[in-house]
Amino acid sequence: MKAMAMRGSLVIGLTLMSLVFLFPFYMMVVMGTYYSEDLFKQLPILPSGYILENLKTILSADFLRNYWNSFYVAVLFTVVSVGISALTGFAFGKYEFRGRKVLFGFILITMMIPGQLGLIAYVMEMKWFHLNNTHMPLIIAGLNNAFGVFFMTQFVQSTVPTEVVESARIDGCKEPQIFLRIVVPFLMPAISTLGLICFLGSWNNYLLPLVTINKPELYTLPLGIANLSTVFRTDYSASILGLTLGTLPLIILFLFGSKTLVRGLTGGAVKG
C-alpha cells in the first residue's frame, strides 16, 4: 500500500511538472490566434479567432520557402556533421598514429572557444570562395563539430570492440568496409543522438544565416520570422504563429527519437 501511494505521488508530481513545462508552449499556440495589439490588453488563456489572418500574413511573406530552406539545410548540415564526426571518432578511437593525443587535445580546446569569435573570419573565408548569399556556408559549417568528434570518439572507444575490428582486418576487410559494415551498426545510437542535436542546432541557427545571406528567397525560417515585421508595425501574433509552426518538426523528432536520444547519451558513458 505504501509503495502504491509513493508511486501515485510520483505520477502526480511528474504530471504537474509536465504541465508547468508545457504551459509556455500552450501560451505560444494561443497567442498565435490573436490580433497583435490584443496581446497587450490581457493575458490570453483561451484561443481567439484571428488565426486565419495570421496564417495569411506569414504565408504572404514566403513562409513556405523559408520552411523548405531551413529543412533541407538542416538535413544536409546533419549528414555532413554526423558523417565527419563518425569518421574522425573512429580514427581517434581505433587508430594509433603520431600526434593523435595532441590533435585530439587541440579539438577539445576548440570546444572552449565561443563560435562567435571565429564568425568574422568564417564570413571572410566564404566571401573569398564566393559562397556568400548561398546556403553552402550553413551546410559546410557542419565540418567543424568538435563536440561531435569528442562524442563519437568516446562512443567508439566504449562500444566498438577492438577484437571485432582486428578480426575483420584479418579476414581481409578494407578499412571503408570495416567502418560501414561493422562500426556504423555499433554507432547507430550515437549517430541518431548526434543527428538530433545537429538538426536542432541548424534549424534554430539565426546568427550565421544573418551574416551570410541577404537575399529574401534564401532566408531560413528564423530569418523569415524575424522579417515578418514592417517599418510601421511589428506583428507579434504572426511571428508567434510562425514560431509555433517552426517548432512542430522538432517536437515530432523528439517524440519519435527520445528513446534513441537517451540511449545514445548514456551508451558511451560506461566502458565495457
N, C-alpha and C positions, 0 to 999 in steps of 0.2 A: 504493500500500500504506500509506504514511504517513497519507494522508487518511482511509482506511478505519479505521485504528487510532484516529485522533483522533475520528472520528465514533462509533466504538464506545465509546470512553472517555466521550464526551459523553452518549451514551444511558444508559450505566451510571450515571454521576453523577446525571443527571436522575431516573432511576428510583429511586435511593437517596434522593434529596431528596424525591421524591413519597411514598415510603413513610414517611419521617420525619414529613412534614406530615400524612399520613393516619392515622398511628398514634393520635393523640389521639381522632379520631373513632371509630376502631375500638374504643378503650377505652370510649368513651361507650356504644357499642352493647352491648358485652359487660357493662358494669356494670349496664345496664338489665335484664339477665336474672337478677340475683342478689337474694337476700333482703338487705334493707338492712343489717342488722347483720353479715352475712358480708363486706361490703366492707372492714371494718376488720381482718379476720383476716389477709388476704394480698392481694397484688396480683393481681386476676383477669386471666387471659390467655385462657382458653377460656370460651365461653358456658355458662351454667347452665340449669336447667330451671324457673326461677321467673318466667319472662317472662309467662305467662298470668295469674298472680296480680297482678303489677304492672300488667298491662293492665286487669284488672278494677278495680284501685284507681283508675287515672286516669279510666276510663270512668264510674265511680260518682261522680266529682267533677265531672260535667258537662263533661268534656274536649272533646267534640264541639261543644258550643255555643260554648265558648271558641275553638275552632279556627275555626268559622264566623265568629264576631265579628271575629277578627283578620284573616281573609281578606277579608271584604267591606270592612272599614275600610281595610285596606292598598290595596285596589283603588281605592276612591273617593279616598283620600288621594293616590294616584299620579296619577289622572286630573286632579284639581284642581291639584296641584302642577305637573305637566308642562304642562298647558294654559295656566295663568297664566304660567309661566316662558317658554313658547314665544311667547306674545303679547307679553309685555314685552320679551323679547330681540329680537323683530322690530322693535318700536317703537324701542328704543335703537340697533339696528344699522342701520336703513334710513331713519329719520326724523330731520330736523333741527328741533329746537324749542328754545325758550328754557328755559334751566335744565337741559338734558339732561345735561351733564357734572357739574353739581352733584348732581343727583338720582342719577346712576349712582355717583358717588363716595360719596354717603350710603349707598347699598345695599352698597357694598364695605366701608364702615366697620362696618356691622351684622354682617358676617361675622366680625369680630374680637371680637365680644361674645358670651360664652357664653350659650347659650339659657336656662340655668337662672336667669340673673339676671332675666329677664322672666317667669318662671313664675308668681310670685305675682300680678303684675298681670294676666296672662292668665287665671288662675283666677278672679280677682275680676270680670274682664270677662265671662267665661262665666256666672258667677253672676248678674250684673246682667241678662243676656239670658235667664236661666232655662234654660241649656243644660247645666248640670252634671247628672251622672247620666244623660247621653245619650252617644251616640257622636259627636255633632256637633263637640265640641272637638277630637277626634282627627282629624277629617276636614278641617275648615276651617283647621287648623294648616298645611295644605299651601299656603295662600295666601301664607304668609311663607316663601319659599325663596330667600334671597339668592344662595346658590351656584347654584341653578337658573337664575336670571336672568343671572348672570355667565356661566355656561357657555353658555347659549343665545345670548347677545349675541355672544360670541366666535365661536361656530359660524356664526351668521348673517353676521357680517362677513367670515368667511373662506371660506364655501362658497356663499353665495347671491349670484349676480352682480347687481349693481345694474342693469346693462343689461337683464336679463330682466324685472326688476320694472318699470322705466320703460317697456319695450315693452308690457307688459300694461296699464299705465295708458293709454298712447296708444291701444291697441286697445279701450279702453272698459271694462276690468275694474274692478269696485268693489274697495275695499280688503279686505273679507272674502273675496271670490273670489280675490284675489291671494294672500292668506295660505293659504287652504285648498287651492287647486289648484296653486300654484306654489311657495310657500315650504315648506309641510309636506313635500312629497316630498324636497326637499333636506335637510330636518331629520330624516328618519327615523332615521339612525344615532344622532344626538344624543337624539332622543326615546326610543329604545329604551334607550340607556345611562342617561339620567336616570331613566327609568321603573324600571329595575332598582335603581338607588340609592335612589329614593324608597320603593319597595316594601320593600326590605331595612330601611330606617330605620323605617318604620311597623310592620313585622312584629316587629321587635325592641324597639320602644318600650315601656319599662316605667314610667318616671317620670311621664309625662303621664297615662296611664290611672290610675296610683296615686292622683294628687291630684284627679282629676275624677270618678272612678267609685267608688261604694261598694256597688253592687247586684251580687250574685254573678251574676245572669243576664246582666249586661252586661260581665262580665270578658273581657278579651282573653287570648290564650294566655300571655304572660308572667305576668300576674296569676293566672291559673288554676293554672299550675305552682307559683308561689310559695305558693299557698294549699292545696297538697296536704298539707302538714304539719298536724298537730294539736297541741293543747296538750301532750299527753303523749308524742308520738313524731314524729320527723322521718323521713319515708320517703324517703331519698335515692335509692334504686333506682327508685321510681316517678317521682320528679322527673326523674331522668336519662333514663328511658324517654320521658317527656313531651318533654324537650328533643330527644331523638333524632327523635321523630315531628314535632316542630316545625321541625326543620332540613330535612326532606325537601323541602318546596316550594322552599326556597332553592337546594338542590342541583339540583333539576330546572330551575329558572330559569337557573342559571349554566351547566348543561350545554348547554342549547339556545340561550343568549344570550351565550356567552363571546366568540364572534367579533364579534357586533354590539357588545358592550361595548368591546372593544379598538378596533374601527373608529370608534366614537363618541368615545372618549377621544383618539384620535390624529387624527381627521378635522379638527378645528378648530385643530390646532397649527401648521399652515403655511398662510399666506395664498397664494392663487393661484386 
